[in-house]
Amino acid sequence: MTDSSPPILRINALTKTFDDFTALHGINLNVRDGEFLAIVGPSGSGKTTLIRILVGMDEPSDGAVWLRGTRIDVVPANKRPTCMVFQSLALFPHRSVGQNIEFPLKLRGVAPAERKARALELLDTLRLPRDYYSKRIQQCSGGEKQRVALARALAFDPEILFFDEPLSALDYRLRKTLEKELKDLHRRTGKTFIYITHSLEEAMVMSDRIAIMKAGRFEQIAPAEEIYARPVSKFVAEFMGEVNFFDLVKGAAPGVALSAAASAALAGQTGTLTIRPESLRKLTAEGVADLSFEGIVTAEYLLGSRIQYRMTLATGQEMIVEVLRENAVEGGIGAALRVGCDLSAAHLIAEAADAAA
Amino acid sequence: MQQRERRLGLLYAAPLSLFLLLTFLAPILLVAGFSTMPEKVFSLTQMPDFSAYRTVLEQGYWKSVAWSLFMALLATLILLVICWPLAYGMAKVFKRFTLVLTIGVVMTLFVSENIRLFGWVLTLMKGGLIEGYWRYWTGQGFDAPLYNGPIIVFGLVYVYLPFMLFPLAQGISMVPDDARQAAYDLGASRWQILKEIDLPLAMPGIMVGSLLTFVLAAGAMAESKLLGGRAIITIADEVQTAFTYGQNWPLGSALAMVLIAIIGTVAIWAISKADLDAMMGRKS
């Protein structure tokens, strides 16, 4: 999985316009063979439009999609070597579990005995008991239906397997289990997975790379750690979880006390400083840090092993701080709090980068 | 508690049961009783001798039965084929136009079947709307396409179209779009989607529509009388003749019983064969 290997899927200047609305603005993307790519975005960001075009249920207005060097955006969905796990799963209610899984093989005229053998194999792969073969779809639980839909897609043996938020309707615990199973399945099958979701959490658990979409464009395409540590825009930073922003104008940031070293490093720069609540630490009155902040605690929330504080700075700006439980602020709400972090924990989004987004 | 609920259930069911008993079961029993009487009597107090059934067998009435069933079957099959695309459009494609179409089709039901069939006779007959104008303009006349078997089937198709169309549209509207899309995505051609997804999932609508049109068409007579000019005499026509001109109530009753038995068997067989719940995937 190096950048030098040829991409399995190449999306080139893909545009989709509806009557008076542009859903996709000439997007480009290369997907590596065997990669687990998550496309994340809020609703209306164009991710559903994109996947519908990629599987062939919609036509692009402009641009092209190439699969291993073959142009596929002009090929109807039933002739493409890709398939999708639907949000609704779209299992066939009038067919048994086995018949559902065998469906793509039946279409290709595979002999019944061979079909059944493959379906049983897939039941094993998805860790469903073999006697589910003759069960009705309605007898399956939500998680089991999920696995049947996956088995059916794998029976198709696609070059790329697309997922359209298939876990969004499940309860939290089942979703967590299936996320891990999916990642596991990806490793075992070695197939290319492209997964659409609005949940970044889901994307972080499973994917090799995350593509963040906003208003029909990709904001950032990178591994999860990089997106988390070095977001290219405020949108991405906020999408990745709670974050504090401080405007930096020519090396000066109101509300932020900078050490001499930090001042030197940031001198003359303009942009937005992003600081994650959990990278801040409590400082004593004499304590020193590259960046330090002082304010009054206005709210506290218990988050299991951590405590989150909201504090108001002298400039009036609100700030979120998260510390371990043992470092709780004495006095709680109303108490004065001084926090700080190293310069390396504060990521600077340069002016130009954010303006472009 | 449970017993009281059961008793309440019986109580609530009583009015409808009584109504059905009086209007459905009683007439059938009456007809069944008359069918066993000696021919040409008008009372139920004679000794049953089943002679009417012998007449049914000996007088070649089976031909009317066979013709009625055959034409009903043919009309049902034709209706299935022509209504499917229309019903599909109504259920999935036309959107607001569906309402216009529904009102249009329902409106035809406001006018009596006989009058509408007379309209067709006036349109098709020699010197009628079509042939008359044709001869006026071209000087060449042609024979009216009336008074034969095919025009009777045409009449059946025309009259019973709504009874196929609406159940079919209802059935097709129950086919989930995502199942069709998933099948397409998994490589199914249009025909495979029709065979594997649409037909099985719309089966309740297909069954209801087919049964309705078949049963109604098998008991029809206006089409053969008006359009067909009695080129083919249907069994319902024979029943009416036996009761009226023939003044032979037992014969009419016996013919009616034969028709009821055949259609009843077909209907019950079809309903039992077609497990609607299982087809819809509702059975767990």
Interface residues (C-beta under 8 A of the other chain):
Chain A: V55 G56 M57 A77 N78 K79 C83 M84 F86 S88 A90 L91 F92 P93 H94 F103 P104 K106 L107 R108 R136 I137 Q138 Q139 R152 A153 F156
Chain B: P176 D178 A179 Q181 A182 A183 Y184 D185 L186 G187 A188 S189 Q192 E196 I197 P200 L201 M279 M280 G281 R282 K283 S284
